[in-house]
Amino acid sequence: MNPCLFIILSFLLLLFPTATASQLITVGEGGDDRNDANMKKCLDKERDALLLFKAPLHDPYDTLSTWTADQHDCCNWSGITCSNQTGHVTKLELFGHGLGGEISHSLLNLTYLNHLHLSGNSFHGTIPTFIGSMTRLRYIDLSDDYHNGTIPRSIGSLTELRHLDLSYNSLYGTIPPEFGNLTNLQYLNLESHGGCRVEKVEWLSHLSHLEVLGMDGISLAKQNHWVDVVLSLRKLSHLSLNGCELSQVMYPYSSFLNSSSSSSSIEFLSLQSNNLTSSMYRWLFPLTSNSLQFLHLSGNMLDGIPKYLGNLCNLKTFYFSDNSAAVKFPDFLNNLSGCTSLSLQYLIAPGSQFTGSLLDDIQRFSSLNCLYLAASHLNGSISEKLWELPILEILDVSYNDLTIPSTIHNSSLSYVNLFDMRSCKVGPQFPKWIKTLKNLTSLDLSNTGISDTAPLDFWAMWPSRLIYMNLSSNNISGMIPDLSSNFAKKSAIDLSSNTFHGPIPNVPSTLLSLNLSRNKFSGGISFICQIVDGLLYFLDLSHNSLSGQLPDCLWHLKQLKVLNLGHNNLFGRLPPSIGSLIELEALYLFKNDLSGELPLSLKNCTSLISLNLGANKFSGTVPVWIGENLSRLYVVILRSNNFFGTIPVQLCQLANLQILDLSMNNLHGTIPSCLGNLTSMVEEGFSQDELYYTIGISENIDETQTYVDHAMIEWQGDELEFFGSLRLLKSIDLSSNNLTGQIPYEITNLHDLIALNLSKNALSGEIPEKIGGMKKLLTLDLSRNNFSRRIPSSMSQMTLLNDLDVSFNSLSGRIPSSTQLQSFEASRYDGNTQLCGPPLTKKCPGDEESELLPIIGEIDEVERWFYIGGGMGFATGFWIACGALLLNRRGRHPFFRFCDSFKDWIYVKVVVFISSLQKARQT
């Protein structure tokens, strides 16, 4: 979804003329005036039919609660309309109620039904064929109903039909050619998510009254001359053929088609995602005319546009996004610069492969209301002429290599309300031209290279107007003044990753999202208590120098999903009001100075997915309610605290748990054997509750605050912060405690575990023999324990292992041979005096006597392979030569003649040589 969508929605609705029931259905059965004294009640037969229709249905929202036998007049039931003259049921409208089940045959008894609207439900199964017998129907909408199977041919019998919508189902097979009988049809939407196709497109030409045609996802790959058929529909105003495999059509139009002019009535044309190349412009021309207002060519492979698109004098919206071929942007604008440049209001082309910059030509498009070119590979400097567009409201050129002038002399962008230049080159100075944007509601200058102090008057420029402000990932400094009256309701602020300093100011009480992380803010966080309207979803104050206690006023934040206060200097106990955060999904308090026991009220936060309380001074036992109440958790990090006691077995109830870190505490006792049953670590796959989502900031503007869960993890001896890839990690770290006993053999059931750290404990006994079955382990640390006896031979099967430490134990015997185990440094085996074999220099008993044998054997092996290779080479060469002679007759005869001649030549030479030798002896 792009930021222009909501503004053009009303425009699209005008272009998509979905006929209402009053437009489509004109029956001689009277109106719907329920005050008519002569009004008839519904017929018993039809009431019974409706009750039979209801009987098998699942009704999750009690939509049909009024449908009861004791309510005799079914005309008063929800979703039912009757003729007030005859009492017959004429309309059945039950759309968007989540009803489940099958559509009952009892509807056949509603013999006067002309309007059937059941979209947005869950009527699984095929579309019933008996609908074709309901011949009075003029309106059918079964869209988004989870139907599957083929489309019944019987629908072609409904010759009175004006409106047919079967879209957003999982239908497959051929579109019935019997649809050609629906000659009164005005609206047809067959958009498919299955595998439908058209075998013979000619049936469409019979629908002479058709105004709206939607066939997205339906294959037209074999439909030659489909353009001719479309042009025969003189009343067609809306055509959508997205994803119809049009690039595979050999002959889209006939040679008799007049391509020099166009009389098309189409106002809305969408051909996106068809892998079309620029050759399509030959047949696009007759489909375009001055009637066209909306053109969608996104998701193709177009390397430009033709000049005739610049002559569409009523074109208002042009989509050209996500085209994979390179396009010169100056040429692109030039080809639109006819009368189209005066009418075009929305130019939407994100994700395209443009080259070049926004040059002076942009000034020709004086009617532009929305210019959306995000991530389109534009480069160079933006022309100042862009700032002279008189009615531009939305400007998004983010994620391009564009340079914005530091000074703008003649700015006319007073109407702009959304301004997005993230990841462009705006800095290093704070832009002065921003003061000309008087009507902003959304501002994004994140990652734009600004390294300056924000002027104080900047913060007060848009009182009670801004919905979204993002200045993150710059080097902006200074103190921030009071912001409580500078933003509109339900707003979002992101100032993260800058160098702002001083205390955090007052903020609006109606905030949805606040991100001030990675700055230099100091002081307390009592300002939280002023956010009293309960709308806040997201609060991130991490990586600052904040101090003081967490205030006990969190009951105001009942909608909060993310609370990140990590990497600060907060101290004291967690307040009891933290239990009021019933929607909280991520609690991140890592690396503060918080202390005391965890409050019992925290168990009320049953929506928690990620709990990270590491690197504090929390004490007491690890609460059992973590496992009993917080069942959604997939991350539990309590490392580097002062917890004592045993590891509670209730943690084993966390079926989604992927990361368990209890390291660097004072835990004792044994490792619970039930940890071997942690479902997410036993089975392949990842938690469905992983925290990665966006929070919508506004209903009017498409701006969001994205949060990706992250954590500090001890990884191969280093402390690393994992972002994004956290869902790929499955880890258990119980190191640096006082755990005793053996490693439970059940631990080896954790076949999907990637990292296991049990180091720096007092564990004893043998390393489990089946540990080699944990073949996905990348890191295994068992160092500084009391393990004894041999290293299990099964560990040679751990081919992915890239970090192993078993040092300072009492292990003995030979280190098993494998590529992995011999690749580690000898220090990873230190402190085990009875271990021997590579990579240690210490030899195992019997190694000296056998040292020479491998060398001799190695020589014999080389010699053996020398003879084998020579023999195979000779045999191969011999049969190649012989095979050629046997198979090639033309070559065989000359070869043997050559051999005979060569033999004779040798014979003559030998005879002459012998004769000469005899003569020499005689003389």
VENVEN-V94352 format. One record per helix or strand of 2 or more residues. SS is the DSSP state (H for helix, E for strand). FROM is the first residue (numbers start at 1). LEN is the number of residues. If there is no record, write none. Layout:
ss: (SS:SS)
from: (FROM:FROM)
len: (LEN:LEN)
This chain:
ss: (H:H:H:H:E:E:H:E:H:E:E:H:E:E:H:E:E:H:E:H:E:H:E:H:E:H:E:E:H:H:E:E:H:E:E:H:E:E:E:H:E:H:E:E:E:E:E:E:H:E:E:H:E:E:H:E:E:H:E:E:H:E:E:H:E:E:H:H:E:E:E:E:H:E:E:H:E:E:H:E:E:H:E:E:H:E:H:H)
from: (5:21:44:74:80:89:105:115:129:139:147:153:163:169:177:187:195:201:212:226:238:246:268:278:294:307:317:326:329:340:346:353:360:370:379:384:394:401:418:433:442:456:466:477:487:499:513:520:526:538:545:554:562:569:576:586:593:600:610:617:625:635:642:649:659:666:673:679:692:704:710:718:725:731:738:745:755:762:769:779:786:793:803:810:826:834:851:889)
len: (11:4:12:3:3:5:5:3:5:3:3:5:3:6:5:3:3:6:3:6:3:3:3:10:3:5:3:3:7:4:3:3:5:3:3:5:3:3:3:4:3:5:5:2:8:5:3:4:5:3:4:3:3:4:5:3:4:5:3:5:5:3:4:5:3:4:5:4:5:5:6:6:4:3:4:5:3:4:5:3:4:5:3:5:4:3:37:34)
